[in-house]
Structure formats: structure tokens, C-alpha cells
Amino acid sequence: MEERYYDKAMECATREEMKALQDERLVKQVKHVWDNVPYYRKKMEEQGVTPDDIKGVDDLHKLPFLSKADLREAYPYGLLAKPLKDCVRIQSTSGTTGKRVVAFYTQHDIDVWDECCARAITAAGGTDEDVCQVSYGYGLFTGGAGLNGGSHKVGCLTVPTSSGNTERQIMFIKDLQATILCCTPSYAAYLGESMKEKGMGPDDIPLKAGIFGAEAWSEEMRQDIQNTLGIRAYDIYGLTEISGPGVAFECSEQNGMHVNEDNFIPEIIDPDTGEVLPDDTEGELVFTCINKEAFPMMRYRTRDICTLTRKKCSCGRTLIKMTKPRGRTDDMLIIRGVNVFPSQIEAALLNQGYAGNYQIIVDRVNNSDTLDVHVEMTPDMFTDDMGEIDRMQKGLVEGLKSMLGLKAKVTLVEPKSIVRSEGKAVRVIDKRKI
């Protein structure tokens, strides 16, 4: 298909043009934060840094990091850089421990965020002739708000269904002729599964593209969703602390996400030492906001593990690309000394024809870690032949051992027996923390 851009001048800017813009915005932002955020000014002073030390992006490494612990400590207003009278909205993370992270937005911040999401929708082929069904949750969660705003910017007819009520979701897709679906990948898979049960295939629905984010998903899961819904599935990346979805987005190449680096400067660091790593090296992703007014995070540690690359992209965009996060430094499971990411387990299951509905249960018995994986059989493979089930389980045990380098116990369960999620899927139960 023909490549579309929402803001071609920015998305295809030369490296020199982008760096000049970043230098200018960073210098201005550091001064703004120093003047208006005593919490961060104190961190700068402790590190012996002043705004005069920051002349541009090349000096970014001199600034101190921010982490989720800082956000909790400064809750609710400690990192706010504008008066409350200038703020028009908050969004908040769905964290389950400690204080929630609350992010603030001026109208300028929302306009920038909406444009970032508009770029993502346009890159997925969206125009003002499309019907965009936003099935992310609305409210404090950023998913619904971000894609809703982006859809408006593009000029799509926006269907704000929010998450849940799958019957209604399917009805609107059919009746309103929705062409773009925005939701979590696990919910997209669930919608596809529900449509299949109703005897509906790709030819029965008008969808052409999907923009899926907010949780980790594998290439195998992408192919499964594309086949079930008959669409092209695009990844989108973001986090509440930085703005929400649209920090980075996939293009027609579907191989990594372009970072909107006119607004967010990405770095990759060694998670243990904090040292900045060169492009094409895997490490922890860090973002600095250079075009935000109310809540401008400086060198925020995302805990996501990925790689940045400037290799030429076939879509024509020059924005730096980040790979799909391979996991997180804080949700990585260490089992018997082995680093395990849920996405690795998902890939192993999908490689053997399973639908990707699974649950990982980690425990500690007699001072030794145990790894149990419950996997749903698909309806066409379901059987009560215990010999056949045993054979299939052994095949999965071998597949997981090959992928992970350690042995897991696999239990095949009936279709639909693992609780479905309409938001982020709960994939891991780690009983060692209880």
C-alpha cells in the first residue's frame, strides 16, 4: 500500500534537522524543569549539574535519572511543572502496588499526544474516510484517551466502545463498518476467537488494520490475529509517565516502532550501571520529554528491554526505531538462575499450534523454583484421550526446554477454561512473592 504520513516534514526530517530541534527543545525543557520542579532540581544539584551544563542532546547523559520510585515519592504534585490552573487533565497508571502514578497534561500536552497517535493511525493506513473503533479502556487508563484523540486528529469516525461487552463490539464492527480496531492484543485475539465461534471469518468483517499495545505480544501472536481477523496488526508503544500510547508506532514494515523523537528522546542504558549504550545494543529504554509542559519526565527509566536502531526503513521515515520490548527488567522472571520472559513461553506455544491462552505459575518448593504452564487446547485439538494429551504435553515440555533452557511442567486444559481478560491479560502468577 502507499505509505501515508501525518506530518511528513517531521517524520522524514534529516538527522541534522531533528538534532537541531532536539537540542533547542532540550535546553529549554531543562531550564523549565529546573525553575519549576524543586524535586528534580535537587537531584540535579546532588549530581552537580545546572541548566548551563546542558547545551544539547550530547549532554543528556549528564542529567540524573527518574524512576517509578521517584514518581511515588513525589506523588501527587511533586513533579508538576505548571500551575494546576494550566492543567486540564490527569491520567493514571493501573499499578497494583504502592501509590498510583498520576500524570498531568496541559492542553498543549494533549494536542502533542493526539498528534503522536494520529501519526500511528496514519501509518497503519488510516484516513478521514475510516471508521476507528477504540476498544481500549477509557477513564484513567491512557489507551482509550490517546487513540480517541488521534482518531479525531486524523478525521476518522471514532467509535469509543471502550473495553468489554464483546457482543456489542462485534455488532458495531459489523453495523458501523469499522475498518480500524484499537485495543490490547489479547483482547483482539479474544474478539477474533468470539467471531470465529459465531461462524464469522475475515470476509465477514470490514476491518483492515489493528493498532494493538499496552502489553507484550509476540510475532506469532501477531500472525494469529492477522489471520483470524484478516487485518494488518500494528504495534504501538507508550506509557503514562511519558504521555501514553503513541510514543512510538509501527509503520508498513511492521518491524520495530518509530519513536516520535521530536517530542521524546530515547536512550538505551545498561540497567545495572546506567551507562549509555550505542545504537543496536540491547538494554533498558530511557525517555526524556522535550515538548511537554505539565509533567516533563527527564531521563525516565522505563524498565523495558529493547534496542534502538537508525537503519534505513522502507517506509521513508527517518525517526529512530525501537524494537518490540523483549521484556522488562522488573517483570523478568528468574527461575533457577535462568532469565525467563513470558513472551518466550508464548512464542513456544504458538509455534506448536496453541492459541496463546496460557498462564504461568511460578512457586518455590523445598527451596527450589518450580515453573508450571497451563495451556488451553484449541477446540479442534481437544480430546479426552489421556495418551494423546500426555504426548502433546511432552511435546510442549520439549519445546519450552529448547526455548528457555530449563524444564517446565505443562498442563493442557480445556478450551475456554483460563479466565479471559478484556484489559491486560494476567499471564503470570508468581507465588514466591506471596
Buried (B, 14 or more C-beta within 10 A) or exposed (E): EEBBBBBEEBBBBEEEBBBBBBBEBBBEBBBBBBEBBEBBBEBBEEEEBBBEEBEBBEBBEBBBBBBBEBBBEBBBEBBBBBEEEBBEBBBBBBEEEEEBBBBBBBEBBBEBBBBBBBBBBBBBBBEEEBBBBBBBBBEBBBBBBBBBBBBBBBBBBBBBBBBEEBEEBBEBBBEBEBBBBBBBBBBBBBBBBBBEEEEBEBEEBBBBBBBBBBBBBBEBBBEBBBEBBBBBBBBBBBBBBBBBBBBBBBBBBBBBBBBBBBBBBBBBBEBEEBEBBEEEEEBBBBBBBBBBBBBBBBBBBBBBBBBBBEEEBEBEBBBBBBBBBBBBBEBBBEBEEEEBBBBBBBBBBBBBEBBBBBBBBBBEEEEEBBBBBBBBBEEEBEEEEEEEBEEBBEEBBBBBEEBBEBEBEBEBBEBEEBEBBBBBBEBBBBEEEE
